[in-house]
Amino acid sequence: MLGAVDPQAATTQALVEAMGSAAVLLDAQGVAQALSPAMRALIPALATGQLLTLVMRDPDLIEAIDGVARQGGRQVIELVERVPVERTFRIHIAALGTDVRRPVLLTFEDLSEQRVTERMRVDFVANASHELRTPLASLLGFVETLQGPARNDAGARDRFLAIMREQGLRMARLVDDLLSLSRIELRAHLAPETPVDLTGISREIVDSLTLMAREREVTLTLRAPAEPVNVPGDRDELLRLMENLVENAIKYGKSGGEVVIEVVDGPLEVSVGVRDDGPGIAPEHLPRLTERFYRVDTAASREAGGTGLGLAIVKHIVLRHRGRLTIESALGQGATFRAVLPRFGAAPRKP
């Protein structure tokens, strides 16, 4: 009879659509017949009536689905997606029925947070132990000196205590930056969705850093639209991004110079650039600037209170916001750091 619906197939589809976990039901040809709400949220590009392989083109996944559809049984694989951010899935593939080629049910476990946490623990221990070794050795040396030869030397005691305080503050800044970076990485696979006014954030950062700029005789200039410019974002992280970029421009730009912050609104993307008129950066350093603890001038960075993590934090914030970071510089011509983010409400940019 025309229009007849297989009751068993309809029941299976209804069950998949009611599941709390991420699941998709494929027919014998690999076309999605039903998706759970969690699956739609996990992979928004996938829809019913669409071949899964058009959206997820991983050869191992395609081979596993084909094998289960032909031979039956179950298979479990792990899939790592690299774009737009790295995500790891454990996918359970099970055949339904006993036909020559069978429908297949896929359920997804998102292991991204677990994998990031594992890497973070390893990285944190390695980075923290390396960077904390020098200030800790310095502190211990001064303590031993104050307990010994300088026990009764008031002048030496005051000098050493001042140095010890600076080393302690350096360690505190380092731990704070490491923890911030860890928190951002932990949530990298969760794109923010709340509208945040980038113009308002830029004004707030300019106001908060005016005193620091004045001490270095640096002029802060903000060029931004009068109306709000919204991006989908995490407000605290975007504040940290702007603070790091403007602070760097003040610290490493020319004393007595100008730092320009410019917000440019576009139909699909919004960019915020920070330009200084400092000594510039040699081309060989540009690709590595966002690496953890990479410094063009280690002594100057530490003298300015830098931890070597500021631009790494900026990069990870931009990536979590599904944007991109560009750096333009040449020796003697200053530097421009520009974060380009999707505009709130705009269609996502294709990778």
For each residue, the residues with C-beta under 8 A, 3 or more apart:
1: 4
2:
3:
4: 1
5: 9 10
6: 9 10
7: 10 11
8: 11 12
9: 5 6 12 13 33
10: 5 6 7 13 14
11: 7 8 14 15
12: 8 9 15 16 25 34 96 103
13: 9 10 16 17 25 33 34
14: 10 11 17 18 34
15: 11 12 18 19
16: 12 13 19 23 24 25 33 34 35 36 105
17: 13 14 34 35 36 37
18: 14 15 36
19: 15 16 23 36 38 107
20: 36 38
21: 36 38 107 108 109
22: 36 38 39 41 42 43 107 108 109 110
23: 16 19 35 36 38 39 105 106 107 108
24: 16 32 34 35 36 39 46 52 105 106
25: 12 13 16 32 33 34 35 96 103 104 105 106
26: 29 30 31 32 33 52 65 69 103 104 105 106
27: 30 31 33 103
28: 69 99 101 102 103
29: 26 51
30: 26 27 51 52 53 65 66 69 104
31: 26 27 49 50 51 52
32: 24 25 26 35 46 47 48 49 50 51 52
33: 9 13 16 25 26 27 48 103
34: 12 13 14 16 17 24 25 48
35: 16 17 23 24 25 32 39 40 46 47 48
36: 16 17 18 19 20 21 22 23 24 39 40
37: 17 40 41
38: 19 20 21 22 23 41 42
39: 22 23 24 35 36 42 43 46 108
40: 35 36 37 43 44 46
41: 22 37 38 44
42: 22 38 39 108 110
43: 22 39 40 46 55 56
44: 40 41
45: 55
46: 24 32 35 39 40 43 50 52 55 56
47: 32 35 50
48: 32 33 34 35
49: 31 32
50: 31 32 46 47 54 55
51: 29 30 31 32 54 55
52: 24 26 30 31 32 46 55 56 65 106
53: 30 56 57 62 65
54: 50 51 57
55: 43 45 46 50 51 52
56: 43 46 52 53 61 79
57: 53 54 62
58: 61 62 79
59: 62 63
60: 63 64 77 79
61: 56 58 64 65 77 79 91
62: 53 57 58 59 65 66
63: 59 60 66 67
64: 60 61 67 68 75 77 91 93
65: 26 30 52 53 61 62 68 69 93 104 106
66: 30 62 63 69 70
67: 63 64 70 71 75
68: 64 65 71 72 73 74 75 93 94 95 102 104
69: 26 28 30 65 66 95 101 102 103 104
70: 66 67 100 101 102
71: 67 68 95
72: 68 95 98 102
73: 68 94 95
74: 68 92 93 94 95
75: 64 67 68 92 93
76: 90 91 92 93
77: 60 61 64 90 91 93
78: 88 89 90 91 111
79: 56 58 60 61 88 89 91
80: 86 87 88 89
81: 86 87 88 89
82: 86
83: 351
84: 319 322 351
85: 188 189 319 320 322
86: 80 81 82 112 188 189
87: 80 81 110 112 189
88: 78 79 80 81 110 111 112 114 115
89: 78 79 80 81 108 109 110 111 112
90: 76 77 78 108 109 111
91: 61 64 76 77 78 79 106 107 108 109
92: 74 75 76 106 107 109
93: 64 65 68 74 75 76 77 104 105 106
94: 68 73 74 104 105 107
95: 68 69 71 72 73 74 102 103 104
96: 12 25 102 103 104 105
97: 102 103
98: 72 102
99: 28 102
100: 70
101: 28 69 70
102: 28 68 69 70 72 95 96 97 98 99
103: 12 25 26 27 28 33 69 95 96 97
104: 25 26 30 65 68 69 93 94 95 96
105: 16 23 24 25 26 93 94 96
106: 23 24 25 26 52 65 91 92 93
107: 19 21 22 23 91 92 94
108: 21 22 23 39 42 89 90 91
109: 21 22 89 90 91 92
110: 22 42 87 88 89 113 189
111: 78 88 89 90 114 115
112: 86 87 88 89 115 116 188 189
113: 110 116 117 186 189
114: 88 111 117 118
115: 88 111 112 118 119
116: 112 113 119 120 185 186 188 189
117: 113 114 120 121 186
118: 114 115 121 122
119: 115 116 122 123 185
120: 116 117 123 124 182 185 186
121: 117 118 124 125
122: 118 119 125 126
123: 119 120 126 127 292
124: 120 121 127 128 178 182
125: 121 122 128 129
126: 122 123 129 130
127: 123 124 130 131 178 292 293
128: 124 125 131 132 174 175 178
129: 125 126 132 133
130: 126 127 133 293
131: 127 128 134 174 293 307 308
132: 128 129 135 136 171 174
133: 129 130 136 137
134: 131 137 138
135: 132 138 139 167 168 170 171
136: 132 133 139 140 171
137: 133 134 140 141
138: 134 135 141 142 163 164 167
139: 135 136 142 143 164 167 168
140: 136 137 143 144
141: 137 138 144 145
142: 138 139 145 146 160 163 164
143: 139 140 146 147 164
144: 140 141 147 148
145: 141 142 148 149 150 156 160
146: 142 143 150 151 156 157 160
147: 143 144 151
148: 144 145 151
149: 145 153
150: 145 146 153 156 157 160
151: 146 147 148
152:
153: 149 150 156 157
154: 157 158
155: 158 159
156: 145 146 150 153 159 160
157: 146 150 153 154 160 161
158: 154 155 161 162
159: 155 156 162 163
160: 142 145 146 150 156 157 163 164
161: 157 158 164 165
162: 158 159 165 166
163: 138 142 159 160 166 167
164: 138 139 142 143 160 161 167 168
165: 161 162 168 169
166: 162 163 169 170
167: 135 138 139 163 164 170 171
168: 135 139 164 165 171 172
169: 165 166 172 173
170: 135 166 167 173 174 302 305 307
171: 132 135 136 167 168 174 175
172: 168 169 175 176
173: 169 170 176 177 305 307
174: 128 131 132 170 171 177 178 307 309
175: 128 171 172 178 179
176: 172 173 179 180
177: 173 174 180 181 307 309 310 313
178: 124 127 128 174 175 181 182 309
179: 175 176 182 183
180: 176 177 183 184 240 309 313
181: 177 178 184 185 292 309 312 313 316
182: 120 124 178 179 185 186
183: 179 180 186 187
184: 180 181 187 188 237 313 316 317 320
185: 116 119 120 181 182 188 316
186: 113 116 117 120 182 183
187: 183 184 190 320
188: 85 86 112 116 184 185 316 319 320
189: 85 86 87 110 112 113 116
190: 187 320
191: 232 320 321 322
192: 196 232 233 234 237 320 321
193: 232
194: 232 233 234 235
195: 230 231 232 233 344
196: 192 201 230 231 232 233 234 235 238 344
197: 200 201 228 229 230
198: 201 202 229 230 231 233 238 263 270 272 341
199: 202 203 224 225 227 228 229 263
200: 197 203 204 228
201: 196 197 198 204 205 235 238 239 242
202: 198 199 205 206 222 224 242 261 263 272
203: 199 200 206 207 222 224
204: 200 201 207 208 239
205: 201 202 208 209 239 242 243 246 261
206: 202 203 209 210 220 222 246 261
207: 203 204 210
208: 204 205 243
209: 205 206 212 213 220 243 246 247 250
210: 206 207 213 214 220
211: 214 215
212: 209 215 216 247 250
213: 209 210 216 218 219 220 250 259
214: 210 211 217 218
215: 211 212
216: 212 213 250 251 255 256
217: 214 255 256
218: 213 214 250 253 254 255 256 257 258 259
219: 213 257 258 259
220: 206 209 210 213 246 250 258 259 261
221: 258 259 260 261
222: 202 203 206 261 262 263
223: 260 261 262 263
224: 199 202 203 229 261 262 263
225: 199 229 263 265
226:
227: 199
228: 197 199 200
229: 197 198 199 224 225 263 265 270 343
230: 195 196 197 198 343 344 345
231: 195 196 198 238 270 321 341 342 343 344
232: 191 192 193 194 195 196 321 342 344
233: 192 194 195 196 198 237 238 321 341
234: 192 194 196 237 238 317 320 321
235: 194 196 201 238 239
236: 239 240
237: 184 192 233 234 240 241 317 320 321
238: 196 198 201 231 233 234 235 241 242 317 321
239: 201 204 205 235 236 242 243
240: 180 236 237 243 244 313 317
241: 237 238 244 245 313 314 317 318 339
242: 201 202 205 238 239 245 246 261 272 274
243: 205 208 209 239 240 246 247
244: 240 241 247 248 310 311 313 314
245: 241 242 248 249 274 314 337 339
246: 205 206 209 220 242 243 249 250 259 261 274
247: 209 212 243 244 250 251 310
248: 244 245 251 252 274 306 310 311 337
249: 245 246 252 253 259 274 275 276 278 335 337
250: 209 212 213 216 218 220 246 247 253 259 276
251: 216 247 248 304 305 306
252: 248 249 276 278 279 300 304 335
253: 218 249 250 257 259 276 277 278 334
254: 218 257 276 277 278 279 334
255: 216 217 218
256: 216 217 218
257: 218 219 253 254 276 277 278
258: 218 219 220 221 276 277
259: 213 218 219 220 221 246 249 250 253 274 275 276
260: 221 223 273 274 275
261: 202 205 206 220 221 222 223 224 242 246 272 273 274
262: 222 223 224 272 273 275
263: 198 199 202 222 223 224 225 229 270 271 272
264: 270 271 272 273
265: 225 229 270 343
266: 269 270 271 343
267: 343 346
268: 342 343 346 347 349
269: 266 323 340 341 342 343 346 349
270: 198 229 231 263 264 265 266 340 341 342 343
271: 263 264 266 338 339 340 341
272: 198 202 242 261 262 263 264 338 339 341
273: 260 261 262 264 336 337 338 339
274: 242 245 246 248 249 259 260 261 336 337 338
275: 249 259 260 262 334 335 336
276: 249 250 252 253 254 257 258 259 334 335
277: 253 254 257 258 334
278: 249 252 253 254 257 334 335
279: 252 254 331 332 334
280: 329 330 331 332 333 334 335
281: 285 286 289 296 327 329 330 331 335
282: 285 286 296 331
283: 286 330
284: 287
285: 281 282 288 289 296
286: 281 282 283 289 327 329
287: 284
288: 285 291 294
289: 281 285 286 294 296 311 327
290: 294 311 312 314 315 325
291: 288 294 312
292: 123 127 181 308 309 312
293: 127 130 131 307 308 309
294: 288 289 290 291 308
295: 298 301 306 308
296: 281 282 285 289 300 301
297: 300 301
298: 295 301 302
299: 302 303
300: 252 296 297 303 304
301: 295 296 297 298 304 306 308
302: 170 298 299 305 306
303: 299 300
304: 251 252 300 301
305: 170 173 251 302
306: 248 251 295 301 302 310
307: 131 170 173 174 177 293 310
308: 131 292 293 294 295 301 312
309: 174 177 178 180 181 292 293 312 313
310: 177 244 247 248 306 307 313 314
311: 244 248 289 290 314 315 337
312: 181 290 291 292 308 309 315 316
313: 177 180 181 184 240 241 244 309 310 316 317
314: 241 244 245 290 310 311 317 318 325 337 339
315: 290 311 312 318 319 325
316: 181 184 185 188 312 313 319 320
317: 184 234 237 238 240 241 313 314 320 321
318: 241 314 315 321 323 324 325 339 341
319: 84 85 188 315 316 322 323
320: 85 184 187 188 190 191 192 234 237 316 317
321: 191 192 231 232 233 234 237 238 317 318 341 342
322: 84 85 191 319 341 342 348 349
323: 269 318 319 339 340 341 342
324: 318 339 340
325: 290 314 315 318 337 338 339 340
326: 337 338 340
327: 281 286 289 335 336 337 338
328: 335 336 338
329: 280 281 286 333 334 335 336
330: 280 281 283 333
331: 279 280 281 282
332: 279 280
333: 280 329 330
334: 253 254 275 276 277 278 279 280 329
335: 249 252 275 276 278 280 281 327 328 329
336: 273 274 275 327 328 329
337: 245 248 249 273 274 311 314 325 326 327
338: 271 272 273 274 325 326 327 328
339: 241 245 271 272 273 314 318 323 324 325
340: 269 270 271 323 324 325 326
341: 198 231 233 269 270 271 272 318 321 322 323
342: 231 232 268 269 270 321 322 323 346 348 349
343: 229 230 231 265 266 267 268 269 270 346
344: 195 196 230 231 232
345: 230
346: 267 268 269 342 343
347: 268
348: 322 342
349: 268 269 322 342
350:
351: 83 84
